[in-house]
Structures are given as structure tokens and as C-alpha cells.
Amino acid sequence: MVSMGATGTDDELNAVLAYLSKNFAVAPAKPIDINKAAAVDLESSLLLLRSEATAVIQYRTEHGDFKSLDDLRKVPGLDFQKIEKNKARITF
């Protein structure tokens, strides 16, 4: 706003920022069902590479649904750190 000509003291601009942050906060990320998600959803939601998303889907097709995070450790070619980072969003 300042770059567009808005003026105000630091306190006024901080008050505007606090208001916007409180009332227009980013929505929390939605949970993702690891047993039903399509490859594109695994890529975009969990930031998996295409090859990792494909490996997850192939593994669950061959071995059945995942029941826990430990089951995901068995997926060859999957960077499990990405799963750990997003574990609160993963449902079974």
C-alpha cells in the first residue's frame, strides 16, 4: 500500500497489518487421505516429486491401504522426510 502512495505512521501501518492478519489469515491446509489421493494431490499437497507420488500409488495398489506412517517408510524411492514434515495432515 505504501508503494501505491498510502501514508501513515509506523503505528498506523502496524495496526492495519495486525487487522488484516487477524481477519484474513491463510486457511489451514486440508488433510489428505494417503489411501485415496491422486498423484497430483500427493505432489501438490505433500510436495512429493512425481516419481515419489507414483511410487506411493504403486505401493498401495500392490500392498493395500496404508495403516500408519511406518507403512510409508516401506515405499521405495520415497523421501520419508517429506512425509514426516507433513504427518499432521495425512489421514488413513
Rosetta silent file (secondary structure, phi, psi, omega in degrees, C-alpha in Angstrom):
SEQUENCE: MVSMGATGTDDELNAVLAYLSKNFAVAPAKPIDINKAAAVDLESSLLLLRSEATAVIQYRTEHGDFKSLDDLRKVPGLDFQKIEKNKARITF
SCORE:     score description
SCORE:     0.000 S_00000001
   1 L     0.000  -37.796 -179.441    0.000    0.000    0.000 S_00000001
   2 H   -62.881  -39.646  179.978    2.861    2.330    0.790 S_00000001
   3 H   -66.381  -16.800  178.576    4.291    1.806   -2.684 S_00000001
   4 H   -98.147    7.467  174.914    0.926    2.933   -4.077 S_00000001
   5 L   106.871   -0.057  179.003    1.005    6.209   -2.164 S_00000001
   6 L   -67.579  141.612  177.662   -0.568    5.326    1.181 S_00000001
   7 L  -120.523  156.776  178.602    0.759    7.308    4.083 S_00000001
   8 L   167.502  159.623  177.908    0.706    6.584    7.758 S_00000001
   9 L   -76.606  167.082  176.651    2.850    6.300   10.793 S_00000001
  10 H   -58.650  -40.098  179.355    4.545    3.033   11.689 S_00000001
  11 H   -63.840  -41.013  179.282    1.949    2.507   14.421 S_00000001
  12 H   -66.597  -43.514  179.529   -0.933    3.032   11.976 S_00000001
  13 H   -66.416  -36.642  175.997    0.567    0.687    9.404 S_00000001
  14 H   -65.497  -36.813  177.709    1.202   -1.934   12.122 S_00000001
  15 H   -65.214  -41.159  177.984   -2.440   -1.622   13.221 S_00000001
  16 H   -64.312  -44.557  179.048   -3.599   -2.225    9.628 S_00000001
  17 H   -61.661  -43.360  179.156   -1.269   -5.210    9.308 S_00000001
  18 H   -62.547  -41.755  178.718   -2.499   -6.683   12.602 S_00000001
  19 H   -62.727  -47.997 -178.614   -6.130   -6.262   11.490 S_00000001
  20 H   -63.777  -41.403 -179.880   -5.515   -7.886    8.104 S_00000001
  21 H   -64.346  -38.276 -178.564   -3.555  -10.760    9.643 S_00000001
  22 H   -72.911  -43.263 -171.929   -6.278  -11.451   12.187 S_00000001
  23 H   -94.158  -15.112 -178.038   -9.273  -11.208    9.877 S_00000001
  24 L  -132.686   43.601 -178.487   -7.843  -12.531    6.621 S_00000001
  25 L   -68.608  156.572  177.134   -5.460  -15.239    7.760 S_00000001
  26 L   -67.298  135.848  179.380   -4.465  -18.042    5.448 S_00000001
  27 L   -68.093  142.109  178.072   -6.774  -21.022    5.741 S_00000001
  28 L   -63.476  148.354 -179.711   -5.162  -24.085    7.296 S_00000001
  29 L   -66.088  142.204 -178.854   -4.137  -26.773    4.844 S_00000001
  30 L   -77.999  149.185  175.650   -6.668  -29.553    4.387 S_00000001
  31 L   -68.227  155.857  179.909   -5.840  -33.106    5.430 S_00000001
  32 E  -125.347  128.727  178.539   -5.050  -35.592    2.688 S_00000001
  33 E   -81.588  107.828 -174.825   -6.146  -39.231    2.686 S_00000001
  34 L   -63.773  -20.746 -178.476   -2.985  -41.064    1.653 S_00000001
  35 L   -90.124   -9.776 -177.815   -5.053  -44.103    0.580 S_00000001
  36 L  -124.533  -12.605 -173.962   -7.329  -42.225   -1.814 S_00000001
  37 L   -68.127  140.487  174.162   -5.298  -39.277   -3.050 S_00000001
  38 L   -77.082  163.412 -178.404   -4.412  -38.990   -6.723 S_00000001
  39 H   -56.344  -43.962 -177.995   -0.803  -38.445   -7.748 S_00000001
  40 H   -62.442  -34.075  178.110   -1.367  -34.752   -8.454 S_00000001
  41 H   -70.477  -39.020  177.200   -2.780  -34.282   -4.933 S_00000001
  42 H   -64.833  -38.494  179.444    0.216  -36.015   -3.364 S_00000001
  43 H   -67.063  -49.192 -174.735    2.530  -33.790   -5.383 S_00000001
  44 H   -77.367  -36.187 -176.445    0.789  -30.515   -4.606 S_00000001
  45 H   -82.939  -39.278 -176.126   -0.255  -31.188   -1.005 S_00000001
  46 H  -106.552    0.463  179.679    2.785  -33.055    0.296 S_00000001
  47 L    59.751   37.785  176.151    5.307  -31.595   -2.164 S_00000001
  48 L   -82.283  151.508  171.656    6.293  -35.020   -3.425 S_00000001
  49 L   -70.880  159.594  179.506    8.099  -35.435   -6.710 S_00000001
  50 H   -57.360  -41.119  179.780    6.106  -37.059   -9.482 S_00000001
  51 H   -64.886  -35.247  178.409    8.218  -40.207   -9.124 S_00000001
  52 H   -69.757  -42.548  178.845    7.532  -40.301   -5.357 S_00000001
  53 H   -63.012  -41.130  177.504    3.779  -39.870   -5.836 S_00000001
  54 H   -62.957  -41.517  179.152    3.810  -42.642   -8.420 S_00000001
  55 H   -63.262  -40.282  178.693    5.750  -44.894   -6.032 S_00000001
  56 H   -62.219  -47.878 -178.222    3.201  -44.281   -3.243 S_00000001
  57 H   -65.587  -42.543  178.987    0.288  -45.136   -5.516 S_00000001
  58 H   -62.482  -42.675 -179.030    2.022  -48.200   -6.949 S_00000001
  59 H   -64.264  -44.986 -178.583    2.911  -49.460   -3.469 S_00000001
  60 H   -69.485  -28.855  176.526   -0.625  -49.048   -2.104 S_00000001
  61 H   -68.153  -40.989 -177.530   -2.040  -50.741   -5.215 S_00000001
  62 H   -80.290  -31.364 -172.806    0.246  -53.739   -4.773 S_00000001
  63 H  -115.275   -2.676 -178.295    0.176  -53.985   -0.958 S_00000001
  64 L    92.535  178.685 -176.323   -3.152  -52.481    0.079 S_00000001
  65 L   -62.453  148.618  173.012   -4.003  -49.385    2.066 S_00000001
  66 L   -75.671  141.834  179.209   -1.517  -47.737    4.372 S_00000001
  67 L  -112.635  -18.916 -179.223   -2.447  -48.040    8.025 S_00000001
  68 L  -155.663  170.527  176.559    0.294  -45.923    9.617 S_00000001
  69 H   -62.363  -33.215  179.165    3.222  -43.675    8.833 S_00000001
  70 H   -60.651  -32.160  176.604    5.526  -46.649    9.306 S_00000001
  71 H   -62.330  -33.494 -179.546    3.895  -48.282    6.287 S_00000001
  72 H   -70.830  -22.415  176.813    5.029  -45.321    4.192 S_00000001
  73 L   -63.308  -23.738 -176.276    8.639  -45.988    5.194 S_00000001
  74 L   -81.760   -8.787 -177.258    8.469  -49.136    3.076 S_00000001
  75 L   -74.872  116.850  179.986    7.784  -47.246   -0.170 S_00000001
  76 L   -67.928  137.120  177.214   10.914  -47.446   -2.322 S_00000001
  77 L    83.551    4.077 -179.978   12.110  -44.110   -3.665 S_00000001
  78 L   -96.681  127.571  175.422   10.073  -42.007   -1.229 S_00000001
  79 L   -77.878   99.379 -173.512   11.842  -39.271    0.722 S_00000001
  80 H   -64.638  -20.911  177.673   10.296  -40.034    4.119 S_00000001
  81 H   -61.066  -32.845  177.162   11.381  -36.644    5.490 S_00000001
  82 H   -66.900  -36.575  177.764    8.650  -35.080    3.342 S_00000001
  83 H   -68.540  -46.600  178.104    6.119  -37.381    4.972 S_00000001
  84 H   -55.709  -42.575 -177.278    7.444  -36.580    8.463 S_00000001
  85 H   -63.758  -31.472 -175.985    7.194  -32.868    7.714 S_00000001
  86 L  -111.981   16.785 -172.654    3.510  -33.202    6.731 S_00000001
  87 H   -59.885  -28.496 -179.763    2.433  -36.026    9.047 S_00000001
  88 H   -68.984  -19.517 -177.999   -0.178  -33.904   10.816 S_00000001
  89 H   -96.672   -9.331 -175.560   -2.042  -33.517    7.518 S_00000001
  90 E   -90.314  129.469  175.742   -2.005  -37.190    6.494 S_00000001
  91 E  -118.809  162.009 -177.496   -5.040  -39.361    7.219 S_00000001
  92 L  -121.213    0.000    0.000   -5.593  -43.066    6.624 S_00000001
